[in-house]
């Protein structure tokens, strides 16, 4: 039986049903705006966006694994490459560059040159502490937790704040041993 080759992010993105990108961007913007109105404090909005993203990531990983045919990654470096080249392409239509590895191979940066979540967005002076795309932090964190990797994900650079790119730092805190909810009968 021939082995199933993993599908590239480009192939998956091309064949996936998509919502109009502008509609998605505007809907996300409306959610962020409503959170700002409801919560009033930028730090609370950042926390809520991260939590929303985490909940999405926990569920999104199943779709990712089912549609991408990606086999289990051997280490955190390979995992980061799959997120950058397949995951981001599959769900956002963009790829990221993996860079800035630490000596232990447990911390890296995912650099996005383009980010479809920020089309039509300008942050007002009252929202300068806002991490507008904090939902992405949570998505990455939630998805990785479901594949046994506890991580910390933070924004390093943000073009909405005048930086030259969008940079997420992903730090592997610990590898979680897999637990099975059943015992084998012997």
C-alpha positions as a Markdown table, in Angstrom:
| # | Residue | x | y | z |
|---|---|---|---|---|
| 1 | Unk | 0.0 | 0.0 | 0.0 |
| 2 | Unk | 1.5 | 3.4 | -1.0 |
| 3 | Unk | 2.2 | 5.8 | 1.8 |
| 4 | Unk | 0.0 | 8.9 | 2.0 |
| 5 | Unk | 2.1 | 12.0 | 1.4 |
| 6 | Unk | 1.5 | 15.0 | 3.5 |
| 7 | Unk | -0.4 | 17.8 | 1.8 |
| 8 | Unk | 1.2 | 21.2 | 1.5 |
| 9 | Unk | -0.4 | 24.2 | 3.0 |
| 10 | Unk | -0.9 | 25.6 | -0.5 |
| 11 | Unk | -2.8 | 22.5 | -1.6 |
| 12 | Unk | -5.1 | 22.5 | 1.4 |
| 13 | Unk | -5.7 | 26.2 | 1.2 |
| 14 | Unk | -6.6 | 26.0 | -2.5 |
| 15 | Unk | -9.1 | 23.2 | -1.9 |
| 16 | Unk | -10.7 | 24.5 | 1.3 |
| 17 | Unk | -14.0 | 26.2 | 1.4 |
| 18 | Unk | -13.4 | 29.8 | 2.5 |
| 19 | Unk | -15.4 | 32.7 | 3.8 |
| 20 | Unk | -14.7 | 35.9 | 1.9 |
| 21 | Unk | -11.5 | 37.2 | 3.4 |
| 22 | Unk | -12.9 | 40.7 | 3.7 |
| 23 | Unk | -16.0 | 39.5 | 5.5 |
| 24 | Unk | -13.8 | 37.5 | 7.9 |
| 25 | Unk | -11.5 | 40.5 | 8.6 |
| 26 | Unk | -14.5 | 42.8 | 9.2 |
| 27 | Unk | -16.2 | 40.3 | 11.5 |
| 28 | Unk | -13.1 | 39.9 | 13.5 |
| 29 | Unk | -12.7 | 43.6 | 13.7 |
| 30 | Unk | -16.3 | 43.9 | 15.0 |
| 31 | Unk | -15.6 | 41.3 | 17.7 |
| 32 | Unk | -12.5 | 43.2 | 18.8 |
| 33 | Unk | -14.4 | 46.5 | 18.8 |
| 34 | Unk | -17.2 | 45.0 | 20.9 |
| 35 | Unk | -14.7 | 43.6 | 23.4 |
| 36 | Unk | -13.1 | 47.0 | 23.8 |
| 37 | Unk | -16.5 | 48.6 | 24.4 |
| 38 | Unk | -17.6 | 45.9 | 26.9 |
| 39 | Unk | -14.4 | 45.4 | 28.8 |
| 40 | Unk | -13.0 | 48.9 | 28.6 |
| 41 | Unk | -9.5 | 47.9 | 29.6 |
| 42 | Unk | -7.0 | 46.9 | 26.9 |
| 43 | Unk | -5.3 | 44.3 | 29.1 |
| 44 | Unk | -8.6 | 42.5 | 29.6 |
| 45 | Unk | -9.3 | 42.6 | 25.8 |
| 46 | Unk | -5.9 | 41.1 | 25.2 |
| 47 | Unk | -6.7 | 38.3 | 27.7 |
| 48 | Unk | -10.1 | 37.7 | 26.2 |
| 49 | Unk | -8.7 | 37.5 | 22.6 |
| 50 | Unk | -6.1 | 35.0 | 23.8 |
| 51 | Unk | -8.7 | 32.9 | 25.5 |
| 52 | Unk | -10.9 | 33.0 | 22.4 |
| 53 | Unk | -8.0 | 31.9 | 20.3 |
| 54 | Unk | -7.1 | 29.1 | 22.7 |
| 55 | Unk | -10.6 | 27.7 | 22.5 |
| 56 | Unk | -10.4 | 27.9 | 18.7 |
| 57 | Unk | -6.9 | 26.2 | 18.6 |
| 58 | Unk | -8.1 | 23.3 | 20.8 |
| 59 | Unk | -10.8 | 22.6 | 18.2 |
| 60 | Unk | -8.9 | 23.6 | 15.1 |
| 61 | Unk | -6.1 | 21.0 | 15.6 |
| 62 | Unk | -8.5 | 18.2 | 14.7 |
| 63 | Unk | -9.3 | 19.7 | 11.4 |
| 64 | Unk | -5.7 | 20.4 | 10.7 |
| 65 | Unk | -4.6 | 16.9 | 11.5 |
| 66 | Unk | -7.4 | 15.4 | 9.4 |
| 67 | Unk | -6.9 | 17.5 | 6.3 |
| 68 | Unk | -3.1 | 18.0 | 6.2 |
| 69 | Unk | -2.1 | 14.3 | 6.6 |
| 70 | Unk | 0.9 | 15.6 | 8.6 |
| 71 | Unk | 2.6 | 12.8 | 10.5 |
| 72 | Unk | 3.7 | 13.2 | 14.1 |
| 73 | Unk | 6.5 | 15.8 | 14.3 |
| 74 | Unk | 9.7 | 14.5 | 15.8 |
| 75 | Unk | 10.6 | 17.6 | 17.7 |
| 76 | Unk | 9.6 | 21.2 | 18.5 |
| 77 | Unk | 11.7 | 22.5 | 15.5 |
| 78 | Unk | 9.7 | 20.4 | 13.0 |
| 79 | Unk | 6.5 | 21.4 | 14.8 |
| 80 | Unk | 7.3 | 25.1 | 14.3 |
| 81 | Unk | 8.0 | 24.6 | 10.6 |
| 82 | Unk | 4.7 | 22.8 | 10.1 |
| 83 | Unk | 2.8 | 25.6 | 11.9 |
| 84 | Unk | 4.5 | 28.2 | 9.8 |
| 85 | Unk | 4.3 | 26.5 | 6.4 |
| 86 | Unk | 1.2 | 24.4 | 6.6 |
| 87 | Unk | -1.0 | 25.6 | 9.5 |
| 88 | Unk | -0.8 | 29.4 | 8.7 |
| 89 | Unk | -1.2 | 28.7 | 5.0 |
| 90 | Unk | -4.1 | 26.4 | 5.6 |
| 91 | Unk | -6.2 | 28.7 | 7.8 |
| 92 | Unk | -4.9 | 32.2 | 6.9 |
| 93 | Unk | -3.6 | 31.9 | 3.4 |
| 94 | Unk | -0.1 | 33.1 | 4.4 |
| 95 | Unk | 3.1 | 31.5 | 5.5 |
| 96 | Unk | 5.5 | 32.4 | 8.3 |
| 97 | Unk | 9.2 | 32.3 | 8.6 |
| 98 | Unk | 10.7 | 30.4 | 11.6 |
| 99 | Unk | 13.7 | 32.2 | 13.0 |
| 100 | Unk | 15.5 | 33.3 | 16.2 |
| 101 | Unk | 15.9 | 29.8 | 17.7 |
| 102 | Unk | 17.5 | 29.7 | 21.2 |
| 103 | Unk | 20.4 | 27.3 | 21.9 |
| 104 | Unk | 18.2 | 24.7 | 23.5 |
| 105 | Unk | 15.8 | 24.6 | 20.5 |
| 106 | Unk | 12.8 | 25.5 | 22.8 |
| 107 | Unk | 12.1 | 29.1 | 21.7 |
| 108 | Unk | 11.6 | 30.5 | 18.2 |
| 109 | Unk | 9.8 | 33.3 | 16.4 |
| 110 | Unk | 7.2 | 32.9 | 13.7 |
| 111 | Unk | 7.5 | 36.0 | 11.5 |
| 112 | Unk | 4.5 | 37.0 | 9.3 |
| 113 | Unk | 5.2 | 39.5 | 6.5 |
| 114 | Unk | 1.4 | 39.7 | 5.8 |
| 115 | Unk | -1.5 | 39.3 | 8.2 |
| 116 | Unk | -5.0 | 39.2 | 6.8 |
| 117 | Unk | -6.5 | 39.9 | 10.2 |
| 118 | Unk | -5.3 | 43.5 | 10.0 |
| 119 | Unk | -6.6 | 44.6 | 6.7 |
| 120 | Unk | -8.5 | 47.9 | 7.1 |
| 121 | Unk | -7.2 | 48.3 | 10.7 |
| 122 | Unk | -5.7 | 51.4 | 12.4 |
| 123 | Unk | -5.3 | 51.4 | 16.1 |
| 124 | Unk | -6.5 | 54.6 | 17.8 |
| 125 | Unk | -4.2 | 56.2 | 20.4 |
| 126 | Unk | -6.5 | 54.9 | 23.2 |
| 127 | Unk | -5.7 | 51.3 | 22.2 |
| 128 | Unk | -1.9 | 51.4 | 22.0 |
| 129 | Unk | -1.5 | 48.5 | 24.4 |
| 130 | Unk | -3.9 | 46.3 | 22.4 |
| 131 | Unk | -2.5 | 43.2 | 20.8 |
| 132 | Unk | -5.1 | 43.2 | 18.0 |
| 133 | Unk | -4.2 | 39.8 | 16.8 |
| 134 | Unk | -3.9 | 38.1 | 20.2 |
| 135 | Unk | -6.3 | 35.5 | 19.0 |
| 136 | Unk | -3.4 | 34.0 | 17.0 |
| 137 | Unk | -1.4 | 33.6 | 20.3 |
| 138 | Unk | -4.2 | 31.5 | 21.7 |
| 139 | Unk | -4.8 | 29.5 | 18.6 |
| 140 | Unk | -1.2 | 28.4 | 18.5 |
| 141 | Unk | -1.1 | 27.7 | 22.2 |
| 142 | Unk | -4.3 | 25.8 | 22.2 |
| 143 | Unk | -3.4 | 23.7 | 19.2 |
| 144 | Unk | 0.0 | 22.8 | 20.6 |
| 145 | Unk | -1.4 | 21.9 | 23.9 |
| 146 | Unk | -3.7 | 19.3 | 22.2 |
| 147 | Unk | -0.5 | 17.7 | 20.7 |
| 148 | Unk | 1.2 | 17.5 | 24.1 |
| 149 | Unk | 3.2 | 20.7 | 24.0 |
| 150 | Unk | 2.7 | 23.3 | 26.7 |
| 151 | Unk | 3.8 | 26.7 | 25.3 |
| 152 | Unk | 3.9 | 30.4 | 26.0 |
| 153 | Unk | 3.1 | 32.6 | 22.9 |
| 154 | Unk | 3.8 | 36.3 | 22.9 |
| 155 | Unk | 3.9 | 39.2 | 20.4 |
| 156 | Unk | 7.4 | 40.6 | 19.8 |
| 157 | Unk | 6.7 | 42.8 | 16.8 |
| 158 | Unk | 3.5 | 44.2 | 15.4 |
| 159 | Unk | 3.1 | 46.3 | 12.3 |
| 160 | Unk | 0.1 | 48.0 | 13.8 |
| 161 | Unk | 2.5 | 49.5 | 16.3 |
| 162 | Unk | 5.0 | 50.6 | 13.6 |
| 163 | Unk | 7.2 | 47.5 | 13.5 |
| 164 | Unk | 8.4 | 46.0 | 10.2 |
| 165 | Unk | 6.7 | 42.6 | 10.6 |
| 166 | Unk | 4.4 | 40.5 | 12.8 |
| 167 | Unk | 6.5 | 38.3 | 15.1 |
| 168 | Unk | 5.1 | 35.8 | 17.5 |
| 169 | Unk | 7.6 | 34.2 | 20.0 |
| 170 | Unk | 6.7 | 30.6 | 20.8 |
| 171 | Unk | 8.4 | 29.1 | 23.8 |
| 172 | Unk | 8.1 | 25.4 | 24.6 |
| 173 | Unk | 7.6 | 25.1 | 28.4 |
| 174 | Unk | 7.2 | 21.4 | 28.6 |
| 175 | Unk | 6.4 | 18.3 | 26.6 |
| 176 | Unk | 3.2 | 16.8 | 28.2 |
| 177 | Unk | 3.3 | 13.0 | 28.3 |
| 178 | Unk | 0.3 | 11.5 | 26.5 |
| 179 | Unk | -2.3 | 9.9 | 28.8 |
| 180 | Unk | -4.7 | 7.3 | 27.7 |
| 181 | Unk | -8.1 | 7.2 | 29.3 |
| 182 | Unk | -8.3 | 3.4 | 29.3 |
| 183 | Unk | -6.3 | 0.5 | 30.4 |
| 184 | Unk | -5.4 | -2.4 | 28.2 |
| 185 | Unk | -6.8 | -5.7 | 29.2 |
| 186 | Unk | -4.0 | -8.2 | 29.6 |
